Amino acid sequence: MSGVISGFTVIFVIIAIGFVLGRRGTLGAEAQTVLSRIVFVVATPALLFDALATSDLSTIFSEHLYVGAATALAVAVAYLLIARLWLKRAVPELTVGALSAGYVNSANLGIPIAVFVLGDASFVAPLMLFQIIVLSPIALTALDLSTARPGASRLETLITPFKNPIVVAGAAGLVVAGTGWHVPDALLQPIQLLGGASVPGALLAFGLSLQGVRVLQKGTSPRRDVALASVLKIVVQPLLAWAMGRYLLGLDGTELFAVVVVAMLPTAQSVFVYASAYGRGMVLARDAALVTTLAAIPGLGVVAALLA
């Protein structure tokens, strides 16, 4: 349990710093927008390229990948269907909501919890790579196409997703990992330095976004969307992971505990960064990330008591 507390403490301290900076106006009125763009265009692509280019892709094909991928896709599709049929949301908001329901905080929270609680960071690596390789490109393509400017030509529409810096960086990282090419240190080190700014930058931007607003405030927050995404993320996804791991894959002990813990990780702050980059679903992404982060603390404690 101490690992859970430690991991969440890191998150909340950096978010709090961003909130204080925003409240004092230290960085100016456009700080959140500028910082989010830097994270989206520069830091996150660098982080993804480094993570993929230096990874052994053969290690991702494990039970943890199957459970993480299946449950993430299941809750994302569930959100899409419910929010489309019941809430009548447009494609950009549906995309952000689906990510809020299924895209776990596998990096800045998942890695510390995997190390401190599970004793091995490799437990979270398969899902992290799945999100980078599959979920992010799909979601960003949907956002690119659904927010394209009116009157764009068919060619412009087709090439728009391939101009997305995160998609390009992910593809480049996969090519490097697949070919086995060793990136020279003179090139890799600056990329690693830039990538190191992704997680704290996203958390600071998230903290800046909290200034002057109240989470789930009536009249401004899509509270039904947030509630739906949060329940799917914190309740449904871990239950699906437990059922799939226990009854389909025959997992038990540490292996079963690990897949449930990873599935219960809250919504990643990168979802808010994506939403900010397109100017759609920002409140939904912000509130879902905060609600699921707060709910995950007791949730992970319960899971640890039952399965650890």
C-alpha atoms as one frame of an Amber mdcrd trajectory, in Angstrom:
protein
   0.000   0.000   0.000   2.941   2.328   0.632   3.820   2.084  -3.058   0.336
   3.216  -4.029   0.580   6.217  -1.715   4.066   7.069  -2.977   3.023   6.937
  -6.614  -0.028   9.124  -6.072   1.927  11.596  -3.937   4.258  12.309  -6.861
   1.254  12.989  -9.097  -0.529  15.318  -6.685   2.581  17.328  -5.764   3.325
  18.229  -9.406  -0.349  18.967 -10.145  -0.449  21.181  -7.045   2.617  23.103
  -8.247   0.863  23.740 -11.559  -2.262  24.884  -9.743  -0.292  27.330  -7.562
   1.550  28.715 -10.599  -1.785  29.247 -12.327  -3.372  30.861  -9.285  -0.485
  33.300  -8.911  -0.385  34.032 -12.644   3.344  33.376 -12.657   3.433  31.958
 -16.188   0.858  34.244 -17.801  -2.666  33.773 -19.087  -1.741  31.455 -21.969
   0.586  29.199 -19.991  -1.671  26.148 -19.982  -2.292  26.328 -23.730   1.375
  26.825 -24.584   2.592  24.124 -22.209   0.025  21.628 -23.490   1.125  22.293
 -27.059   4.797  21.826 -26.172   3.985  18.514 -24.487   1.862  17.392 -27.444
   4.143  18.508 -30.288   7.610  18.021 -28.783   7.921  16.238 -25.450   5.436
  13.376 -25.832   6.604  12.429 -29.354  10.169  12.361 -28.031   9.129  10.157
 -25.099   7.228   7.739 -27.335  10.070   7.483 -29.834  12.576   6.762 -27.067
  10.272   4.207 -25.391   9.682   2.303 -28.623  13.101   2.642 -30.262  14.877
   1.214 -27.201  12.359  -1.549 -26.402  12.264  -5.240 -27.182   8.922  -5.587
 -28.961   8.888  -9.349 -28.449   8.337  -8.855 -24.709   4.905  -7.275 -25.146
   3.189 -10.478 -26.300   2.144 -11.845 -22.909  -0.961 -12.424 -20.810  -0.640
  -8.871 -19.525  -0.920  -7.519 -23.058  -3.976  -9.620 -23.843  -5.818  -8.595
 -20.678  -4.830  -4.930 -20.881  -5.652  -4.580 -24.568  -8.950  -6.469 -24.397
 -10.255  -4.613 -21.336  -9.148  -1.183 -22.595 -10.862  -1.740 -25.925 -13.968
  -3.173 -24.238 -14.581  -0.165 -21.996 -13.701   2.286 -24.790 -16.259   0.664
 -27.096 -18.806   0.575 -24.261 -18.319   4.302 -23.747 -18.668   5.010 -27.466
 -21.939   3.107 -27.698 -23.513   4.502 -24.531 -22.403   8.104 -25.085 -23.484
   8.047 -28.720 -26.873   6.435 -28.194 -27.758   7.995 -24.837 -25.849  11.281
 -24.638 -25.758  12.008 -28.405 -22.165  13.249 -28.321 -20.147  14.234 -31.392
 -17.118  12.264 -32.562 -14.406  14.426 -30.906 -16.106  14.244 -27.491 -16.805
  10.537 -27.983 -13.120   9.966 -28.712 -11.919  11.893 -25.662 -14.486  10.117
 -23.478 -13.481   6.689 -24.773  -9.838   7.489 -23.978 -10.864   8.723 -20.525
 -12.546   5.361 -19.910  -9.827   3.062 -21.221  -6.465   4.865 -21.461  -4.618
   4.178 -18.207  -1.929   6.264 -16.581   0.744   3.710 -17.403   3.778   5.999
 -17.337   3.979   8.549 -14.531   1.750   6.544 -12.176   1.828   3.035 -13.613
   5.603   2.647 -13.476   5.997   3.757  -9.807   3.107   1.522  -8.724   4.444
  -1.403 -10.757   7.816  -0.993  -9.035   6.639  -0.304  -5.481   3.492  -2.460
  -5.371   4.156  -5.254  -7.871   7.941  -5.277  -7.621   8.530  -5.236 -11.386
   8.050  -2.397 -13.892   7.644  -4.916 -16.715   4.064  -5.612 -15.594   2.936
  -2.279 -17.041   5.135  -2.250 -20.151   2.868  -4.330 -22.457  -0.159  -2.098
 -21.915   1.972   1.035 -22.243   3.227  -0.088 -25.644  -0.273  -1.146 -26.731
  -1.570   2.312 -25.907   1.286   3.924 -27.817   1.117   1.626 -30.831  -2.656
   1.115 -31.162  -4.903   3.322 -29.036  -3.147   6.655 -29.547  -2.953   6.452
 -33.367  -6.600   5.361 -33.633  -7.824   8.123 -31.320  -5.657  10.827 -32.848
  -6.727   9.835 -36.346 -10.372  10.109 -35.264  -9.691  13.533 -33.762  -7.766
  14.678 -36.828 -10.506  13.623 -39.231 -13.457  14.796 -37.133 -11.967  18.241
 -36.492 -10.612  18.830 -40.000 -11.381  22.264 -41.387 -14.420  22.529 -43.682
 -13.639  22.341 -47.384 -10.458  20.304 -46.990  -9.617  18.212 -50.042  -9.704
  14.423 -50.004  -5.905  14.323 -50.150  -5.605  16.687 -47.203  -8.048  14.547
 -45.232  -6.086  11.369 -45.984  -2.674  12.752 -45.029  -3.811  14.687 -41.944
  -3.305  11.795 -39.468   0.197  11.188 -40.820   1.201  14.751 -39.954   0.383
  14.185 -36.290   3.680  14.350 -34.347   2.728  11.573 -31.922   1.714   9.179
 -34.695   4.877   9.987 -36.655   7.117   9.525 -33.607   5.451   6.246 -32.700
   5.848   4.899 -36.232   9.492   5.969 -36.332  10.149   4.290 -32.985   8.592
   1.054 -34.221  10.732   1.114 -37.360  13.899   1.595 -35.311  12.961  -1.177
 -32.869  11.949  -3.529 -35.689  15.159  -3.034 -37.661  17.392  -3.236 -34.618
  19.185  -0.013 -35.542  21.043   1.604 -32.655  20.389   5.338 -32.640  23.658
   7.219 -32.054  23.891   8.724 -28.584  24.400  12.184 -30.053  20.866  11.943
 -31.487  19.204   9.827 -28.816  20.278  11.857 -25.795  18.561  15.130 -26.809
  15.438  13.113 -27.636  15.575  11.540 -24.173  16.012  14.943 -22.558  12.971
  16.304 -24.381  10.979  13.160 -23.579  11.740  13.634 -19.909   9.647  16.810
 -19.993   6.505  14.976 -21.146   5.211  13.599 -17.840   5.913  16.620 -15.604
   4.786  18.951 -18.388   1.459  17.141 -18.722   0.942  17.198 -14.946   1.805
  20.900 -14.706  -0.575  21.698 -17.577  -3.249  19.685 -15.811  -2.697  21.665
 -12.606  -2.833  24.953 -14.527  -6.173  23.900 -16.039  -7.733  23.582 -12.578
  -7.325  27.281 -11.863 -10.611  29.168 -11.653 -12.858  26.121 -12.087 -14.514
  23.528  -9.899 -14.508  19.907 -10.941 -17.977  18.634 -11.872 -19.378  22.168
 -11.584 -23.027  22.315 -12.591 -23.631  23.905 -15.967 -20.025  23.702 -17.191
 -18.960  20.112 -16.719 -20.355  17.169 -18.710 -21.047  15.342 -15.474 -22.823
  12.366 -17.028 -19.885  11.868 -19.403 -17.407  12.060 -16.539 -19.462   9.660
 -14.404 -19.740   7.171 -17.264 -16.021   7.276 -18.070 -15.051   7.053 -14.395
 -17.256   4.043 -13.623 -15.986   2.221 -16.699 -12.387   3.042 -15.783 -12.323
   2.312 -12.048 -15.017  -0.362 -11.700 -15.724  -2.121 -15.004 -12.209  -2.375
 -16.441 -10.668  -3.967 -13.293 -13.591  -6.404 -13.020 -13.145  -7.402 -16.653
  -9.398  -7.825 -16.075 -10.039 -10.059 -13.046 -12.618 -12.187 -14.886 -10.489
 -12.547 -18.004  -7.307 -13.268 -16.078  -8.955 -15.696 -13.669 -11.282 -17.648
 -15.923  -9.919 -17.300 -19.465  -6.168 -17.287 -18.848  -6.043 -19.151 -15.543
  -3.956 -16.526 -13.773  -3.640 -16.429  -9.991  -1.443 -14.954  -7.298   0.857
 -12.129  -8.346  -0.015 -12.434 -12.033  -3.753 -11.970 -11.405  -3.109  -9.187
  -8.890  -0.900  -7.394 -11.431  -3.427  -7.355 -14.293  -6.162  -6.024 -11.983
  -3.914  -3.310 -10.537  -2.849  -2.150 -14.007  -6.472  -2.102 -15.179  -7.462
   0.070 -12.202  -4.862   2.747 -12.900  -6.669   6.074 -13.466  -7.109   8.035
 -16.672  -3.808   9.310 -18.045  -3.115  13.048 -18.099  -2.072  12.599 -21.732
  -5.793  12.366 -22.583  -6.154  15.951 -21.370  -3.135  16.928 -23.479  -4.767
  15.381 -26.557  -8.067  17.120 -25.810  -6.295  20.449 -25.332  -4.467  20.091
 -28.639  -7.788  19.813 -30.495  -9.833  22.098 -28.238 -12.539  19.455 -27.715
 -13.551  17.544 -24.595 -11.053  19.320 -22.348 -13.350  19.548 -19.316 -14.323
  15.905 -19.702 -10.680  14.776 -19.857  -9.664  16.996 -16.936 -12.499  15.967
 -14.624 -12.307  12.264 -15.512  -8.562  12.209 -14.819  -9.017  13.862 -11.428
 -12.042  11.770 -10.386 -10.450   8.470 -11.399  -7.162   9.401  -9.721  -8.943
  10.130  -6.441 -11.102   6.988  -6.742  -8.141   4.760  -7.591  -6.467   5.338
  -4.220  -9.039   3.438  -2.114  -9.766   1.128  -5.049  -6.188  -0.097  -5.263
  -6.162  -0.512  -1.509  -9.194  -2.811  -1.707  -7.619  -4.809  -4.543  -4.405
  -5.189  -2.549  -6.353  -6.441   0.478  -8.324  -8.982  -1.572  -5.718 -10.288
  -4.015  -2.224  -9.475  -2.753
